[in-house]
Amino acid sequence: MNALKFDSEEIALIDNVFYLHAPDGIGRSKLAARVERLLGVGATARNWRTVSKIGEMARGVS
């Protein structure tokens, strides 16, 4: 994975969760395009705005 990631990208695998910070955009990331195959599992992605909104909804905040 490190060979595919750009210098600006940061990755972490914590428990069963893979985190990818791609400040130049997921669409430009070679790693993001191949992560499912590399990990051998299906993946879904959410940007930080969406994660924040889901958190607000879960807490009942508008």
Jmol script that loads the backbone (N, CA, C; Angstrom):
load data "model"
ATOM      1  N   MET A   1       0.813  -1.192   0.000  1.00  0.00           N
ATOM      2  CA  MET A   1       0.000   0.000   0.000  1.00  0.00           C
ATOM      3  C   MET A   1       0.855   1.253   0.000  1.00  0.00           C
ATOM      4  N   ASN A   2       1.931   1.227   0.752  1.00  0.00           N
ATOM      5  CA  ASN A   2       2.795   2.410   0.797  1.00  0.00           C
ATOM      6  C   ASN A   2       3.371   2.749  -0.570  1.00  0.00           C
ATOM      7  N   ALA A   3       3.586   1.742  -1.413  1.00  0.00           N
ATOM      8  CA  ALA A   3       4.123   1.995  -2.747  1.00  0.00           C
ATOM      9  C   ALA A   3       3.108   2.710  -3.634  1.00  0.00           C
ATOM     10  N   LEU A   4       1.817   2.534  -3.361  1.00  0.00           N
ATOM     11  CA  LEU A   4       0.768   3.152  -4.171  1.00  0.00           C
ATOM     12  C   LEU A   4       0.346   4.529  -3.671  1.00  0.00           C
ATOM     13  N   LYS A   5       0.539   4.786  -2.399  1.00  0.00           N
ATOM     14  CA  LYS A   5       0.020   6.044  -1.858  1.00  0.00           C
ATOM     15  C   LYS A   5       0.921   7.221  -2.224  1.00  0.00           C
ATOM     16  N   PHE A   6       0.273   8.360  -2.416  1.00  0.00           N
ATOM     17  CA  PHE A   6       1.002   9.600  -2.646  1.00  0.00           C
ATOM     18  C   PHE A   6       1.604  10.073  -1.325  1.00  0.00           C
ATOM     19  N   ASP A   7       2.651  10.873  -1.394  1.00  0.00           N
ATOM     20  CA  ASP A   7       3.277  11.400  -0.176  1.00  0.00           C
ATOM     21  C   ASP A   7       2.290  12.189   0.682  1.00  0.00           C
ATOM     22  N   SER A   8       1.319  12.838   0.051  1.00  0.00           N
ATOM     23  CA  SER A   8       0.362  13.655   0.790  1.00  0.00           C
ATOM     24  C   SER A   8      -0.713  12.822   1.483  1.00  0.00           C
ATOM     25  N   GLU A   9      -0.841  11.547   1.134  1.00  0.00           N
ATOM     26  CA  GLU A   9      -1.872  10.694   1.708  1.00  0.00           C
ATOM     27  C   GLU A   9      -1.395  10.051   3.011  1.00  0.00           C
ATOM     28  N   GLU A  10      -2.349   9.834   3.907  1.00  0.00           N
ATOM     29  CA  GLU A  10      -2.066   9.151   5.162  1.00  0.00           C
ATOM     30  C   GLU A  10      -2.998   7.963   5.266  1.00  0.00           C
ATOM     31  N   ILE A  11      -2.479   6.836   5.758  1.00  0.00           N
ATOM     32  CA  ILE A  11      -3.294   5.639   5.910  1.00  0.00           C
ATOM     33  C   ILE A  11      -3.137   5.067   7.314  1.00  0.00           C
ATOM     34  N   ALA A  12      -4.184   4.365   7.746  1.00  0.00           N
ATOM     35  CA  ALA A  12      -4.146   3.668   9.036  1.00  0.00           C
ATOM     36  C   ALA A  12      -5.111   2.499   8.954  1.00  0.00           C
ATOM     37  N   LEU A  13      -4.726   1.393   9.544  1.00  0.00           N
ATOM     38  CA  LEU A  13      -5.596   0.230   9.688  1.00  0.00           C
ATOM     39  C   LEU A  13      -5.745  -0.007  11.186  1.00  0.00           C
ATOM     40  N   ILE A  14      -6.943   0.289  11.697  1.00  0.00           N
ATOM     41  CA  ILE A  14      -7.217   0.184  13.125  1.00  0.00           C
ATOM     42  C   ILE A  14      -8.380  -0.780  13.308  1.00  0.00           C
ATOM     43  N   ASP A  15      -8.127  -1.847  14.050  1.00  0.00           N
ATOM     44  CA  ASP A  15      -9.092  -2.938  14.196  1.00  0.00           C
ATOM     45  C   ASP A  15      -9.464  -3.423  12.799  1.00  0.00           C
ATOM     46  N   ASN A  16     -10.718  -3.336  12.435  1.00  0.00           N
ATOM     47  CA  ASN A  16     -11.152  -3.776  11.109  1.00  0.00           C
ATOM     48  C   ASN A  16     -11.495  -2.600  10.206  1.00  0.00           C
ATOM     49  N   VAL A  17     -10.955  -1.432  10.492  1.00  0.00           N
ATOM     50  CA  VAL A  17     -11.286  -0.225   9.732  1.00  0.00           C
ATOM     51  C   VAL A  17     -10.036   0.330   9.081  1.00  0.00           C
ATOM     52  N   PHE A  18     -10.129   0.581   7.777  1.00  0.00           N
ATOM     53  CA  PHE A  18      -9.035   1.182   7.018  1.00  0.00           C
ATOM     54  C   PHE A  18      -9.363   2.655   6.813  1.00  0.00           C
ATOM     55  N   TYR A  19      -8.442   3.513   7.185  1.00  0.00           N
ATOM     56  CA  TYR A  19      -8.623   4.953   7.026  1.00  0.00           C
ATOM     57  C   TYR A  19      -7.647   5.462   5.975  1.00  0.00           C
ATOM     58  N   LEU A  20      -8.152   6.276   5.080  1.00  0.00           N
ATOM     59  CA  LEU A  20      -7.323   6.911   4.056  1.00  0.00           C
ATOM     60  C   LEU A  20      -7.657   8.393   4.030  1.00  0.00           C
ATOM     61  N   HIS A  21      -6.661   9.220   4.281  1.00  0.00           N
ATOM     62  CA  HIS A  21      -6.821  10.666   4.138  1.00  0.00           C
ATOM     63  C   HIS A  21      -6.141  11.031   2.834  1.00  0.00           C
ATOM     64  N   ALA A  22      -6.943  11.485   1.879  1.00  0.00           N
ATOM     65  CA  ALA A  22      -6.443  11.826   0.550  1.00  0.00           C
ATOM     66  C   ALA A  22      -6.743  13.304   0.286  1.00  0.00           C
ATOM     67  N   PRO A  23      -5.887  14.205   0.752  1.00  0.00           N
ATOM     68  CA  PRO A  23      -6.174  15.632   0.635  1.00  0.00           C
ATOM     69  C   PRO A  23      -6.250  16.141  -0.804  1.00  0.00           C
ATOM     70  N   ASP A  24      -5.683  15.411  -1.741  1.00  0.00           N
ATOM     71  CA  ASP A  24      -5.754  15.817  -3.146  1.00  0.00           C
ATOM     72  C   ASP A  24      -6.960  15.218  -3.864  1.00  0.00           C
ATOM     73  N   GLY A  25      -7.767  14.441  -3.137  1.00  0.00           N
ATOM     74  CA  GLY A  25      -8.989  13.871  -3.680  1.00  0.00           C
ATOM     75  C   GLY A  25      -8.902  12.367  -3.887  1.00  0.00           C
ATOM     76  N   ILE A  26      -9.989  11.695  -3.548  1.00  0.00           N
ATOM     77  CA  ILE A  26     -10.064  10.241  -3.709  1.00  0.00           C
ATOM     78  C   ILE A  26      -9.966   9.866  -5.182  1.00  0.00           C
ATOM     79  N   GLY A  27     -10.538  10.669  -6.049  1.00  0.00           N
ATOM     80  CA  GLY A  27     -10.523  10.379  -7.481  1.00  0.00           C
ATOM     81  C   GLY A  27      -9.126  10.345  -8.079  1.00  0.00           C
ATOM     82  N   ARG A  28      -8.188  11.009  -7.456  1.00  0.00           N
ATOM     83  CA  ARG A  28      -6.803  11.036  -7.943  1.00  0.00           C
ATOM     84  C   ARG A  28      -5.930   9.976  -7.280  1.00  0.00           C
ATOM     85  N   SER A  29      -6.437   9.330  -6.240  1.00  0.00           N
ATOM     86  CA  SER A  29      -5.652   8.398  -5.443  1.00  0.00           C
ATOM     87  C   SER A  29      -5.539   7.027  -6.109  1.00  0.00           C
ATOM     88  N   LYS A  30      -4.320   6.605  -6.384  1.00  0.00           N
ATOM     89  CA  LYS A  30      -4.093   5.267  -6.918  1.00  0.00           C
ATOM     90  C   LYS A  30      -4.427   4.220  -5.863  1.00  0.00           C
ATOM     91  N   LEU A  31      -4.149   4.527  -4.613  1.00  0.00           N
ATOM     92  CA  LEU A  31      -4.432   3.602  -3.521  1.00  0.00           C
ATOM     93  C   LEU A  31      -5.934   3.394  -3.358  1.00  0.00           C
ATOM     94  N   ALA A  32      -6.703   4.459  -3.382  1.00  0.00           N
ATOM     95  CA  ALA A  32      -8.154   4.343  -3.220  1.00  0.00           C
ATOM     96  C   ALA A  32      -8.759   3.464  -4.314  1.00  0.00           C
ATOM     97  N   ALA A  33      -8.234   3.553  -5.511  1.00  0.00           N
ATOM     98  CA  ALA A  33      -8.751   2.769  -6.626  1.00  0.00           C
ATOM     99  C   ALA A  33      -8.494   1.277  -6.450  1.00  0.00           C
ATOM    100  N   ARG A  34      -7.505   0.922  -5.648  1.00  0.00           N
ATOM    101  CA  ARG A  34      -7.116  -0.494  -5.520  1.00  0.00           C
ATOM    102  C   ARG A  34      -7.289  -1.073  -4.122  1.00  0.00           C
ATOM    103  N   VAL A  35      -7.787  -0.294  -3.188  1.00  0.00           N
ATOM    104  CA  VAL A  35      -7.801  -0.733  -1.798  1.00  0.00           C
ATOM    105  C   VAL A  35      -8.658  -1.981  -1.569  1.00  0.00           C
ATOM    106  N   GLU A  36      -9.790  -2.101  -2.242  1.00  0.00           N
ATOM    107  CA  GLU A  36     -10.632  -3.288  -2.042  1.00  0.00           C
ATOM    108  C   GLU A  36      -9.889  -4.565  -2.432  1.00  0.00           C
ATOM    109  N   ARG A  37      -9.229  -4.530  -3.545  1.00  0.00           N
ATOM    110  CA  ARG A  37      -8.487  -5.704  -4.002  1.00  0.00           C
ATOM    111  C   ARG A  37      -7.304  -5.994  -3.064  1.00  0.00           C
ATOM    112  N   LEU A  38      -6.621  -4.958  -2.632  1.00  0.00           N
ATOM    113  CA  LEU A  38      -5.477  -5.142  -1.749  1.00  0.00           C
ATOM    114  C   LEU A  38      -5.878  -5.728  -0.394  1.00  0.00           C
ATOM    115  N   LEU A  39      -7.012  -5.280   0.140  1.00  0.00           N
ATOM    116  CA  LEU A  39      -7.466  -5.763   1.444  1.00  0.00           C
ATOM    117  C   LEU A  39      -8.275  -7.047   1.343  1.00  0.00           C
ATOM    118  N   GLY A  40      -8.783  -7.334   0.161  1.00  0.00           N
ATOM    119  CA  GLY A  40      -9.571  -8.547  -0.035  1.00  0.00           C
ATOM    120  C   GLY A  40     -10.977  -8.466   0.530  1.00  0.00           C
ATOM    121  N   VAL A  41     -11.489  -7.259   0.691  1.00  0.00           N
ATOM    122  CA  VAL A  41     -12.850  -7.049   1.202  1.00  0.00           C
ATOM    123  C   VAL A  41     -13.490  -5.889   0.453  1.00  0.00           C
ATOM    124  N   GLY A  42     -14.812  -5.831   0.497  1.00  0.00           N
ATOM    125  CA  GLY A  42     -15.518  -4.691  -0.066  1.00  0.00           C
ATOM    126  C   GLY A  42     -15.288  -3.463   0.786  1.00  0.00           C
ATOM    127  N   ALA A  43     -15.406  -2.307   0.183  1.00  0.00           N
ATOM    128  CA  ALA A  43     -15.172  -1.064   0.919  1.00  0.00           C
ATOM    129  C   ALA A  43     -16.227  -0.025   0.555  1.00  0.00           C
ATOM    130  N   THR A  44     -16.422   0.891   1.447  1.00  0.00           N
ATOM    131  CA  THR A  44     -17.262   2.050   1.199  1.00  0.00           C
ATOM    132  C   THR A  44     -16.501   3.271   1.708  1.00  0.00           C
ATOM    133  N   ALA A  45     -16.791   4.399   1.151  1.00  0.00           N
ATOM    134  CA  ALA A  45     -16.065   5.610   1.540  1.00  0.00           C
ATOM    135  C   ALA A  45     -17.047   6.722   1.887  1.00  0.00           C
ATOM    136  N   ARG A  46     -16.644   7.542   2.815  1.00  0.00           N
ATOM    137  CA  ARG A  46     -17.419   8.722   3.203  1.00  0.00           C
ATOM    138  C   ARG A  46     -16.457   9.876   3.392  1.00  0.00           C
ATOM    139  N   ASN A  47     -16.844  11.051   2.898  1.00  0.00           N
ATOM    140  CA  ASN A  47     -16.007  12.214   3.171  1.00  0.00           C
ATOM    141  C   ASN A  47     -16.333  12.738   4.567  1.00  0.00           C
ATOM    142  N   TRP A  48     -15.481  13.619   5.068  1.00  0.00           N
ATOM    143  CA  TRP A  48     -15.627  14.079   6.449  1.00  0.00           C
ATOM    144  C   TRP A  48     -16.937  14.818   6.672  1.00  0.00           C
ATOM    145  N   ARG A  49     -17.397  15.564   5.678  1.00  0.00           N
ATOM    146  CA  ARG A  49     -18.664  16.285   5.822  1.00  0.00           C
ATOM    147  C   ARG A  49     -19.807  15.299   6.059  1.00  0.00           C
ATOM    148  N   THR A  50     -19.805  14.201   5.315  1.00  0.00           N
ATOM    149  CA  THR A  50     -20.848  13.187   5.473  1.00  0.00           C
ATOM    150  C   THR A  50     -20.750  12.512   6.835  1.00  0.00           C
ATOM    151  N   VAL A  51     -19.542  12.179   7.261  1.00  0.00           N
ATOM    152  CA  VAL A  51     -19.353  11.556   8.579  1.00  0.00           C
ATOM    153  C   VAL A  51     -19.865  12.488   9.674  1.00  0.00           C
ATOM    154  N   SER A  52     -19.564  13.768   9.560  1.00  0.00           N
ATOM    155  CA  SER A  52     -20.030  14.742  10.550  1.00  0.00           C
ATOM    156  C   SER A  52     -21.549  14.828  10.573  1.00  0.00           C
ATOM    157  N   LYS A  53     -22.172  14.839   9.406  1.00  0.00           N
ATOM    158  CA  LYS A  53     -23.628  14.917   9.316  1.00  0.00           C
ATOM    159  C   LYS A  53     -24.285  13.677   9.915  1.00  0.00           C
ATOM    160  N   ILE A  54     -23.725  12.503   9.649  1.00  0.00           N
ATOM    161  CA  ILE A  54     -24.253  11.268  10.235  1.00  0.00           C
ATOM    162  C   ILE A  54     -24.138  11.328  11.756  1.00  0.00           C
ATOM    163  N   GLY A  55     -23.028  11.834  12.266  1.00  0.00           N
ATOM    164  CA  GLY A  55     -22.855  11.996  13.705  1.00  0.00           C
ATOM    165  C   GLY A  55     -23.896  12.928  14.301  1.00  0.00           C
ATOM    166  N   GLU A  56     -24.166  14.039  13.634  1.00  0.00           N
ATOM    167  CA  GLU A  56     -25.196  14.977  14.093  1.00  0.00           C
ATOM    168  C   GLU A  56     -26.562  14.304  14.127  1.00  0.00           C
ATOM    169  N   MET A  57     -26.884  13.575  13.080  1.00  0.00           N
ATOM    170  CA  MET A  57     -28.179  12.890  13.000  1.00  0.00           C
ATOM    171  C   MET A  57     -28.302  11.861  14.129  1.00  0.00           C
ATOM    172  N   ALA A  58     -27.233  11.153  14.409  1.00  0.00           N
ATOM    173  CA  ALA A  58     -27.251  10.132  15.465  1.00  0.00           C
ATOM    174  C   ALA A  58     -27.457  10.772  16.841  1.00  0.00           C
ATOM    175  N   ARG A  59     -26.932  11.989  17.013  1.00  0.00           N
ATOM    176  CA  ARG A  59     -27.079  12.690  18.286  1.00  0.00           C
ATOM    177  C   ARG A  59     -28.378  13.489  18.345  1.00  0.00           C
ATOM    178  N   GLY A  60     -29.105  13.570  17.227  1.00  0.00           N
ATOM    179  CA  GLY A  60     -30.352  14.313  17.196  1.00  0.00           C
ATOM    180  C   GLY A  60     -30.159  15.804  17.060  1.00  0.00           C
ATOM    181  N   VAL A  61     -29.016  16.228  16.528  1.00  0.00           N
ATOM    182  CA  VAL A  61     -28.700  17.642  16.337  1.00  0.00           C
ATOM    183  C   VAL A  61     -28.996  17.997  14.892  1.00  0.00           C
ATOM    184  N   SER A  62     -29.575  19.174  14.649  1.00  0.00           N
ATOM    185  CA  SER A  62     -29.831  19.597  13.263  1.00  0.00           C
ATOM    186  C   SER A  62     -28.858  20.652  12.846  1.00  0.00           C
TER     187      SER A  62
END
end "model"
wireframe off; spacefill off
backbone 0.3
color backbone group
